[in-house]
Amino acid sequence: MSKTAIRITISLFLVLFSLKPGLFAAPPSTKSTLVTYPKPDGLQTSANFTVRVNNSPVWTEQIGSGGMENLHVANFSCSGPQAITVVASSKISKYKIGPASRAIQAKVNGRELNFTISGPQKLYIEIDGLPALAIFANPLETHIPKNGDPGVLYFGAGTHNEGEINLKSGQTVYIAGGAVVNANVRGKNLKNVKIEGRGILNGNVRIYGSSNIDVSGVFIRNTSNWSNTLIDCEHTVYNNVKVFSYKGVWGIDGIDPVSCKDFKINYCFIRTRDDCISIKSMGRFGSDTVKNINTDSITVTNCLLVGWAHADGVTLGFELQGGLVQNVLVKNCDIISANGQGRTGGHSGFSIVCDGPSLVQNIRFEDIRIENQIEYKNLELIVTEGRRYGTAGPGNIKGVYLKNIRWANANKPFVIAGIPTNLIEDITFDHCFLAGKPLSGINDGDFQIEFAKDIKFIAGKNTQQVISKE
């Protein structure tokens, strides 16, 4: 053996045997790394699934109200390709790895499901009649704070019963992987606050009148009230946050920007009983008067959304109780399901429900996949009389651009409905598809349209249809 070959062999040996506990790395040729986390006391181990990643066990939790509403979760961090093995409690006959757009193919061997992912991502797996399994393959953490660092409220692995956390400006709340914090988080008139980590927050978040809020990496589980409510805040980021709401019937949305400006929701997983993401404009919130009621520059990108019981994937509304709601972009998202009735006859994959006097304008939905599990409607653009939740009267919807939207369920309607005094105006369908076929006009789907004008379809290079229904 040459001296060069000997040096390479020794180097590989040192790399493989210098790994920290809890860290598994495949041989350097695969360039993959895995970080796993311990089970916190008091949480329930899955009775339906065990998970291995690169042949290392990943603790898998069972959480929920029981039965099919339970969510089973394997949460870890990684880089590079990961070989995943899911072992179910019974022989596997059929499975679905969501989102479908990933086109992940697996091999089934009795109770085992084997597949590979290219790197960090979130998956929603349905196997036979078992509750769903979520795979949270997080990116590796960088710049991890230490316990005792100035301005850091640090929660290490284990269970922490805090009741309520009152945030301070300049503070970082760090929840480590393997930690669970039982608390609601509250803040008002803050600047420069972070909530981060790979651990679990059992509770909800409410922040008012603040700026530069950064929430990243944590898994938030909630059973009452809106899960994440940001009111009159500026420069907010939710990145790689996982949200699961259960038990409560109504009013447990996932993330609600209320009269916010410059709000980004990116790479999040949300499965909720009420709307996954609900963008609102409100003049008052509880005892607080909102200083700037306008809602402006909201972006939702790269999210995986599961509307469980009474839920859209993304909605603007209901509460649009004044001011402008404008410059909203929803892009590159997968909506696995939308379910439940409501005050407008049923939820949809995504929607604008203008129940109040706001002017909604310059809204763009692009590169969105809505899968087949849609109970009532594919799309809903509605102006109400303005009194379903508020008392201030109707508003307006003008300028909604839908590009490369793919609806899988051809049997559900598209509802575009204003009222006689407040028409819906300027709606464009640009290269959109229904069950794989281009939408070139209202005859290509079940379009239920009234009190609307200037609805355009672009289905080919020179194809355009303009309709008005008043």
N, C-alpha and C positions, 0 to 999 in steps of 0.2 A: 504494500500500500504506500502511495506517495505521501510526502510530508503534508501536502495541501489537503489530501483526503483525510488524513489523521486529524488535522486542525478542524476541518468541517465537522467530522464525527464528534469530536470533543465539544465543539460549540453547541451542536444540537443536543447533546446529553445535558449540558449545563442549563440550556433554555428549558428543557422539559422538566428538570428537577429543581428549578428555582421558583416555581409558581407559588403564589400565595394560596392559603386555604380558601376554598369556595370558588377558586378561579380555575376553569378548565380551558386549556388551549390545545387545539388539534395541532398536528405537526406543522411547522412553519410554511410548508408548501401550500397549505390550504388558507393560510392567513386568517384564521378564525379564532375568536376569543369569546368566552362565555363567563358571565358573572351570575351566580345564583344567590338567593337570600334565604335566611332561616325562617321557620314558621313562628309567627308571634303567638304567645299564649292566648288562649280563649277563642281563637278562630278555628273554623271547622275544615278538616281535610276532605277533599272530594271523595264521595262514595262511588262515583261513576267513572272517574278517569285518573290514570297516572300518566305522567309525561316525563320523557327523557329527551335531553337535547345533547347531541354529540355523545350519546350514551351516558350522560350524567343526569341523575334525577333532579327534577325541578319540582319543588313543592307546589301542589295544585289545590287551590281553595275552593270551597263550596259556600256560596253566599246567596241569600234571597229569601223569599217568602214561602218557599216550598214548591215541590212539583216542578212543572216545566218553567216556572218563573225563576227558578234558581239559575245563577250564572256561575260556571266553574272557570277558574282563572289560573293560568300559568304565567307568572310574571318574572322576567329576568332581563338582563342586559347583555349585549353582544356586539360583535363586529364580524363581518365576513359571513360566509355560508354556514348554515346550521342544519344538521340532520335531526329531524324531529320524529319521535315515536310517541304516539298516543295509544294507550292501552285502555280499552273500554271495559265496562263491567259485564258485557255480553258480546257474543259474536257479532261482528259488523256485517250488515248486508247492504247498506247504502249510506252515503255520506255526502256532505257538501262543505267545501272549504270556501268561505267568503272572505273578501268580496270576489264575485265571479270574474271580475276584470283581471285578477291576478293569474287566472288560468292555471292554478296549482293542481298538478296531478299526483295522486298518492297510490301506494300499493297497499292492498289489504291482505292480511294474513291472519285469519281467525279473528281474534279480538284486537289485533294490532293494525294501526294506520301509520304508514311511514311516508314521509315526504321531506323535501329540502327547501329551505328558503335562502335567498341570496344575501340577506342581512336584516337589519332592524325593520320591523313592520308589525302591524296588528291584524290578526285574523279572527274570524268568527266561524266556528266549526259546528255543524249540526250532524249528528250521527243517529240514525234510526229514530226511535222515540225518546231519546235521552235529552235532558236539558242541554243548552248550548255551552260550548267550551270556548273561552276567549284566550288567545295567545298574545301576550304583550311582550314582544321582543324589542326592548328599548335600546336606543343607542347607549354606548358607554358614557358614563358621567365624566365630566371634566371640571376642574376647579371646585372640588368638593370642600366645603368649609369644615372647620374642626370645632369640636366642642370647646367652648371657651373663647372662641374668636369674638372680637368686639362686634356688637350689633347682631349676633347670631343666636337665635333660639333653637337649640339643637335637640333633636329627638333621635336617640340611637335605637338599635334593635331592641324590641320588646314592646310591651303594652303601656300606654300612657293615658290616664284618665284626667283630662284637663278641664272638661266642662265647657269653657269658653276661652278663646285666645283673642285678646285685644291688641291689634297690631299697632306698631309705632313707626313713624317715618324713619327711613334708612335701615329698617330691620329686615333680616333674612330669617324666615322660618324654614329650617331644614329637617325633613323627615327621611331618615335613612331607609334603605331597603331592609326589610325585616322588622320595621317599626310600624305600629298602628297607634294613631292618636285619636282618641275619642273626644271630639270637641267641635263646636261651631266657631268659625273665625269671623271677627268683626273689625271694621276699620272705618274711620271718617276723617276727611281732610288730611290725607296722607300724601307723602311723596317718597318715591324710590323704595318700594317694598317688594320682596321676593318670597314666594312660597315654592319650595323645590325639593327634589329628592326622588327616590324610587319607592318610598313607603306609602302607607295608607292613611287617609284622613276619613274617619267616620263622622260625618257632619256636613254642614253647609257653610258657604262663604258669602258674606255680604259686605261690600265696600262702597262707601258713598263719597262723592266729591273729591276724588283723589287722582293722582297722576303718576305715571311711570310704575305700573303694577305688572309684575312678571310672575306668572304661575307656570311651572314646568315640571313634568315628569311624574307627578304624584297621581295616586289612584283615589278618587273621591267617591265615597258611597253615601247615599242620602236617602232618608225615609220621610222627610217632611219639608215643605216649602220648596221654593226654587233652589236648586243645588248651588249655583254660582250666580249671584246677582250683583252686577256692577252698575251703580247709578251715578250718572253725571260724572263719569271718569274719562280721563284722556290718556292716550299712549299706554294701552293695556295689551299684553300678550298672554295668550294661553297656548302653550306649546307642549305637545306630547303628553297631554293630560288625559286621563281615563276617568269617565264618569258613569256611574251605575246608580239609578234611582229605582226603588222598589217599595213595596208594602203600601204606601199611601196611594190613593186612587187618583186624585187630581192635584195639579199645582206643584208637581215635582219635576219641573223642566231641568235640562242639563246645564246650559250656559245662557244667561240672559243679559245682553248689553242693553241697558235702559238709558236713553238719552246720552249715549257715549259718543266719543269722537276718537278716531284712530284706534280701532280695536281689532286685534288680529287673533283668529282662532286657527291653529295650524297643527296638522298631524295628530288630531285628537280622536279618541274612540268614545262614543257616547251611546249608551243604551238606557232609555228612560221610559217611565210610564206616561209622562206628558212630553211636550215637544223637546226634541234633542237640543236644538238651538232656536231661541226665540228673541228676535230683535224688536225692541219696543221704544216708544217715546211717551214719557209721562211727566206731567207738571208737578205731581206730588207723589211721594213714596212714603207711606206711613205718615209720620209727623213732620217729615222733611219736605221743604219746597225746593224743587229742582231749579237751579239757577239758569241753566241753559238747556232748554227742552229739546233742542235739535239733536238729531242722530245723524252722524256723518262719518263716512270713510270706515266702513266695517268690512273686513275681509274674512272669509271662511275658506280655507284651502286644505286639500289633502286629508280630509276627514272620513272616518268610517262611522256611519250613523244607523242606529237600529231603533225605530219608533215602535215601542212595545205595545202599549195599551190604548192611549189617547194621544197619539203623537204623530206630528210631521217630522221629517228629517230636519228641515230648516223652514222657519216661518218668519215673515215680517208681520207682527201683530200678535194677538188681537189689539192690544192696547197701543194705539197710535193716536194719542190724545192731544196732539198739537205740535206745531213746529214742522220743520223739514225733516224728512227721512230720505237720505240721498247718498249716492256714491257707495252702493253696496255691491260687493263682488263675492260670489260663491263659485268656486272653481275646483275641478279635479276631486270630486267627492263621490263616494259610493254610499247609496242609501239602500239598505238591505230590506227594510220593511217600514210601513206606515199603517197604523191601525186606529180604530176607534171612531165613534161618532163624536159630535160636538155641536156647537151652536150655529154651525153653517152646514150641517148635514153630513159630516164625515171628514176625516183627515186625509191629507194627500202627501205625496212624496216630498214636495216643497210647495210653498204658498206665499201669497201676500193677502192678508185679511185686514183691510183698512177699516177698523172699527173705531172711528174717531176722526177729528178734523185735520189730521196731518196731510201734507202733500208728499206723496211718495214718488220719487223721480230718480232717473239714472240708476237703474238696478240691472245687474248683469249676472246671469247664470250660465256657466260655461263648463264643458267637459264633465258632465255629471251622468252617472249611471244609476238608474232606479230599477231595482230588481223586481221580481215577480210578486213578492208578498205585499201587495197593495190592496187594502180592504175596500176602500171607497172611491178614491179619486187619484188620478195621476198628477193633476195640477189644479191649483185653485188660485185665481186672481179675483178678489171680491172687494167691492165697496159696500159696506152695510149702511144702515140708517144711522149708525154711530152710537147705538144704545144697547149693544149686547153686554158690554162691560162698563162703558162710560155713559156720559149724559150730554156730551158736547156736540153731537151731530156728526154728519158724514164728512169724509175727506175725498182725496183724489189720488188716482194712480196714473202716472204718465211716464212712458219711456221705460219699457222692460225688454231687455234683449236676451234671448235664449239661443245659445250656440252649442252645437254638438251635444245635445241632450239625448240620452238613449233611455226610453221607457220600455221595459220588457213586457208589461201587461197590457195587451191590446183590448181588454174587456172593461177597462175603467175609463171614466170620462175626463175631459178637460173642461173645467168650469171657468168661464170668464164672464163676470157679471157685475155691472155697475148698478146704479139706480137712475131713475129718469132725470134727476137734476145733476148727477155727478157721474159722467161717463168714464169708462176706462179707455185710455188712449195710447196709441203708439206701442203696439206689442209686436215683436219680430221673432219668428222662429227661423233660425239660420242653420240649415243642415242638421235638423233634428230627426230622430228616428223613433218609430213605434214598432215594437216586436221585430226589429231588424229592417223595417221598410221605411223609406224616406217619407217625411211629412211634407207634402207639397201643397196641402190645402185642408179645409175643414172636412172634406169628404174622406180623408184618410184616417179619421178617428172619430170618436164620439165627442164632438165639440158642442158644448152647451153654452151658447153665447147670447147675452142680452145687454143692452145699454153699453155698447162698446164700439169703438171706431178705430180705423187704421190698424188692422191686424194683418201682418205681412208674413208670407212664407217664402223662404229662399231654399230651394231643394236641389238646384243644379246651377250651372254657370250662369245661365240667363233666365232662370225660372223664378218668377215672383208673382204672388197673388195678393191683392189688397182687398179686404172686405170691411164693411161697416155694418153693424147691427144696432139700431137705436130704437 
